[in-house]
Amino acid sequence: MKAYRELSREELLSLKAGLEKEYEETKRKGLKLDMSRGKPSIAQLDLARGFFDVLTSESDMRDEGGVDVRNYGELDGIPEAKRLMADLMGVPVDHVIVCGNASLFIMYDTISRSMTHGLMGSTPWCKLDKVKFLCPVPGYDRHFAITQHFGIEMINVPMTPQGPDMDVVEKLVSEEAAVKGIWCVPKYSNPQGYTYSDETVRRFAALKPAAEDFRIYWDNAYAVHDLYDNGGDALLEIFAECEKAGNTDMVFEFCSSSKISLAGAGIAAVAASGANLEFMKKSMTIQTIGYDKVNQLRHARYFKDIDGVRKHMMRHAQLLRPKFEVVLEGLEKELGGLGIGTWTKPNGGYFISFDAMEGCAKAIVAKCREAGMVLTGAGATFPYGRDPKDSNIRIAPTFPTPEEMATATDLFVLCVKLVSIDRLLGK
């Protein structure tokens, strides 16, 4: 098949007639497919069924330091949970605080604290005329929702396969004191599945911010979420690089077990320098007397160590890999060479990023919805929900079954073809 742009108007109209017939037949099937969020499937959650058997009424409820986890205290988290989360991030254990069940909450709380009380002696952001944040795009919509919620101006930074465009990052960070942070998903980025290169990580660590309270918000959500058994992508550990560059206070790193154990009942952690952690604890001691240490103990005893986590995640990969492969094979078979879309081929994470022809994403998502498939809204991967090119669509293959993903892929490529033809015909 020739590229669509090479077809005559008559050829496009003929092609469209056949595709529209196929689309109407698909609509009559009454499909109900949901690919709107990157949720673990029921089969993935079932992998952790033994999680509920780790602690019983007969269990010793003391951590390895002898503290009864049913009582108050241990604001940092119990030692074995701190060690587990530190190893997951690849950082020293004394850099870590284990919190509640969601890393998103820690991120929100960190931004909120900077707004109301400043950061380590800096002026509270709420007292400043302007606060700006850098947002690699396409990116994670919930990151953007946090900064938008607090009225922070968001600036798009183009993503590359090596990570954010560091020429843009370095220029903005060094020239504008109003730039207070940047959102990052450094391994298997949401939605492209890119992993930051060693050079990108080193350039982050060597930044020279104009603002003393600038921080890199390093959301390492997919640290162990490899799809293949070859070890997956390697991510350089940023704290060690920051220490070499003399920027030990410049990073907040976040992670959780939400897509490892149970999405609604995991544990989350933040890693930062000693000075940053001490500042955070000042407000944490007012917020809480301690997080859920019973759940921390459950995680530590179930996984035992980082090797236990990796073995568990290999079982996740066996469930996820066929779903990603059916999408990628379908895209290549049906759209390869047509010139109406490009897509990423990640080695891990939870998403595939698809770029349609400019001006087509909203129409494709709407057409899919009309036929019974819900996708993440077009524009969601950009601040304020505004994709300047109206081209990016996030595909989330994790929750449906492989059979459902095959059906969803067939419908998706059909909608891409129809909308692209209309675009080329000037409709």
N, C-alpha and C positions, 0 to 999 in steps of 0.2 A: 504494500500500500504506500502510495506517495504521501509526502507531508501535506497536510490540509491546505497550507498556503499555496501549494502548487496546483491545486485543483481548480477547474473552471467553476463559474457560478452554477452552470447546469449540473456538473458533477456533484457539487456540494448539495444542491437541492435534491438530487436523486438519492444521495447518501442519507440525507436528513429524513426523507420519507420512510426509508426502511428502519432507521433508528427510532423514529416516533412510533411506529407500529410496535416495535419491541418494547418501548417504554410503556405504552398503554397496556400491553400484556403483563408487564411487571407490576404495574399499579393494581391490576385486578387480583394479584396474589395476596393482597392484604398484609404485606410485610410489616413487622414491628421490630426494627433493629435500632439499637442505641449505641452509638460510638461517640457520645458527647464528652465523656470524661475518661481519663486513664485510670480505671478502677481494676483492682485484681479480680480475677474470675472466682467463681465459687470453688472451682477445682484447686486454685491456688490457695484459697483460704483453708480448704480442707487439709492441705499439707501440714498445717499447724494444729490439727485436732489434738495431738498429744500434749499440746500446750496446757490444756485444761486439766491434765492429770499430774502435772509436775508438783503442784502444791495441793495437799489435802488437809483435812482437819488434824491429821496425825503428824504433819510435817514440822520440822524444826524451822521456826520462823526468824531465826537470827542470821544476819549476814556474816561474812567471813571475819569481820571485826568484832562479832559478838553483839551487835546492836539488834534489838527486836524490831523488825521492819513494820510491825503493826502499830508502833508508837510514834511519837513526834521525833523530829530531828533529822540529821543527815541532809542538810539543804543541798549539798553538792550532788547527792546521790550515793548509793551504797558502793563500796569499792569494786565489787565484781561487775556491776553494771557500768561504772565509769570506765573500767578497763576494756569491757566489750565494745563500748561506743568509741573509745579512743582508738582501738585497733581497727574498727570499721572505717574511721576517717584517716587513720595513719598518722595520728598525732600523739604527743606525750600525754599521759593520763592526767597530769596536773594542769593541763590546759582545758579540762572538760567539766561541764556541769550537766548532769542528767535531769531533765525536767519532766513535763507531762507526756501526753500521748501524741502531740503534733508539733513538728518543727515550724509549721506556719504560724502557730501561736507565739513561738519564741521570736520569730522575725517581726511579727506585728508588735510584740512587746518591746523589742529593741528599738524600733522606729518610734513608738509612742514615748518611750523614756527619753529619747533624744529631743523629741518635740517639747516635752513638758519640763525636763530638768537639764537638758544639755547632755554633753558627753565628756566625762572626766574633766569638768571645770569649764567647758566651753559654753557659750551663750545658747540657751534653749532655742531650738529652731522656731518656736512659736513667736519669739521676739524679733526675728529677722524679717527683713522686707521680702526676701526671696530665698527659697530653698529648692535646689535642683537635684535630680537623680538621673544617672545614665541607665538606659534600658536597652541591652542588646536585643535586636529584633531580627526575625520573629523570636518571641520569648514566652515566658510563663505568665499567663493572664492573672493568676492570683498574686504574683509579685506586684504587678502593675496596679492591681486593685488596692493593695495596702498603701502604696504611695499616693494614689489618687484620693483615697479616703482621707488622708491627712493634708490634702491640698498642695502636695509637693509637685512641682513642675517636672515632667518627665521628658527626657531627650532621647530620641532614637539613636542607637549606635548599630551600624550594620554588622551582621554576623558573617563570618567566613568559616570554612571547614577547620581552620586552626583556632577559632574562637572569635571574640569581638575584634573589630578593627582597632588595633592598638594605637595606630597613628592618631585616630580620632579620640580615643580614650586619653592618651597622654596629653594631647593638646588641651582638651576641655578641663581635665583634672588640674593641670598645672597653671592654667590661665584664669580660672573662675573659682573664687573662694565660696561661691554659692553652691557649687557642686559638692554634695556631702556624701555621695555613695554611688555604688553601681551594683545592680543585681547580676548574679552569675549562677549558672548551672553548669559547672565546669566539666562534668563527665556525663556523656550521653545527654546533651542539652535538650531541653524541652522547647520546641518540638523536633528539632532536626536530628538529634542523636549524635551531634558532634562532641568530640573530646578535645579540650584545649591542649595545644601543643606545648612542649617544654619551653619554647621561646616565649609563648604568650604568658605562661605562668611566671616566668622570670621577669618579663616586662611589667606584669602586675605588681610583683614584689618590689620592683625598683621605682614605682611611681613616686613623683615628687608633688604631692598635692598642695594647692594654694591654701586649702582649709585644713587646720590642725585636727578637726574632727571628721575628716573624710575616712570612710571605711568601705572595704570590699565586702559585700554580703554574699558569701561563698556557699551557696545552697547545694551541698554534695548529696543530692537526693538519690542518685543512682550509682553510688560508690561500688556496689557489689552486684549490680543488675546486668550481668553479661548474658548474651544470648547464646554464645558458642563456648566450646570447651577449650579454646586455645588461650585462655587467660584474659581475653578481652582487651579493651583499650587501657593503656597505662596513663595515669595522671600524676604529674609531678606534685609532690607535697608542698603546699604553698607556705606553711609556717617556717619551714627550714629555709626556704628562699627569702622570705621576709627578714629572717634573722641575719642572713648573709648581707642583705641590703640595708640593714639598720632600721627596718620598718616593722618592728615586732608588734606594734599596737594596731596595725592597719587592717587586720582581717577579723571578721566574725564568720565562723564556719558552722553550718547547720546540717543535721542529718536526723533521720528517724528510722524506725523499724516498720513503719506503716505498710510498706509494700514488701516486707520481709516476713513478719509474723502475722499480725492482724491489723487491717487498715483502720479500724476504729478503736483499737486497744493496744497500740504499740508503745514504744518509749522513744522520746526525742532528746537530742542533746545539742549543746552549743559548745564550740571550742573557740578560745580566744587567749590573748596574753594574760598574764597574771594581773596587770593593772586594769585591763578591761573587765576581767571577771570580778575583781574586788569592787569595782564601780557598780556592776550589775547586781551583786549580792546585797548592796545597800538598800535597793528597792525590793529585791526578792524577799528579804527578811520581813518586810512589811506586807507583801502580797501573800506569803504562805509560810507555814511553819515547816513545810516539807512536802515534796511531791509524793506520788504513789509508789512507795518503796516495795510494796507487795508485788506490784506488777514488774518492778525492776528485778526483784529476786526471781520471779517466774521466768523472765527472759534469760537471766544469767544461768539459771539451772537447766533450762531447756536447751540453749545453744552451747553452753559451757565455755566456748571460746570462739575466736574468729574463724577457725577451721570448721567449726560446727555451722556457723553462718554460711560459709562458702558452700559446704555440702548441701545445705538446705536450698541455697539459691541455684544450685545445679538442677535440682528438681523443678524449681520454678522455670528455668530455662527450657527444660524439656516440654513444658506445657506451652510456653510462649513462642518458641522458635517456629513451630508449624504455622502459627497465625501470621507472624511477620512474613514468613516465606510465601504464604498463599497470596498475601497482598502484593508483595514485590513481584512475584511471578505474574500475577494478573495485570499489574500496571505495565510491566515490560511487554507482555504478550499483546495487550490491547492498545497500548498508547506509544510503545517504543517506535521511534522514527516518525511519528505523526507531527511533531513540532508543536503540540498543544499542551505540554506539561512536562515538568521535571520533578524529581523526587529524590529524597535521601535514602541511603541504604545503611542504617545504623547497625552497629555490632552489639547494641544493648539499649537499655532504657525502656521507655514505654510508648514512644511515638514514632511516626513517620511524617515528615514534612513534605507537603505537595504544593508546588507552585504552578497554578494554571496560567493561561494567557491573561495579560493585564485586563482588568475590568470584568473578570468572569467568576471570581470566588463566591460572591454573594448569590449569584444566580445558580451556581452549581449546588451550593448548600440548600437553597430553597427548593430546587428540583428534586434533590434527594429526599428532603422532608416530605414533599408532596407524594412521593412513592413509598413512604413508610420507613425512612432511615433518618435518624437524628444525628447530626454531626456537631462538633463544636462550632459556634457561630463564626462566620467569616469576619475577620478583623480582631478576633479575641486575642490573637498572638501579638498584638501591637497595643501600646499605651492608648487609653481612651477608646479602645475598640476601633481605631481608625488605621486600616492598612492603606497606605498611600497608593498602592498599585492594585488594590482589591484582587490579589492573586493567591495569597497563602491560605492553605487549608490544613488543619492538623488532623491526622488520621490516628485513631486510638484503637489498636487491634487487640487489646488485652482482655477485655471483658467477654465478648462474644465467643462462641465455640468456633473451631476451625471451619466447620460447615457453614455457620452463619457468616464468618468472615469471607468465605468464598462468594456467598450470595451478595454480601455487602459490596465486595470489590466489583462484581459484575455490574451492580446498579451504579456504583460510583463512576466507573469508566464510561458507562452509557450516558450519564448526565454530563460528564466532562465533554464528551464528543458532541452532544446536542448543543450545549451552551457555546462551545467553541465555534461550531458551524454558524450559529446565529451571530456570533461576534464578527466572524469573517464576512458574513452576508450584510453586515451593517445594521443588524437589528438590535 
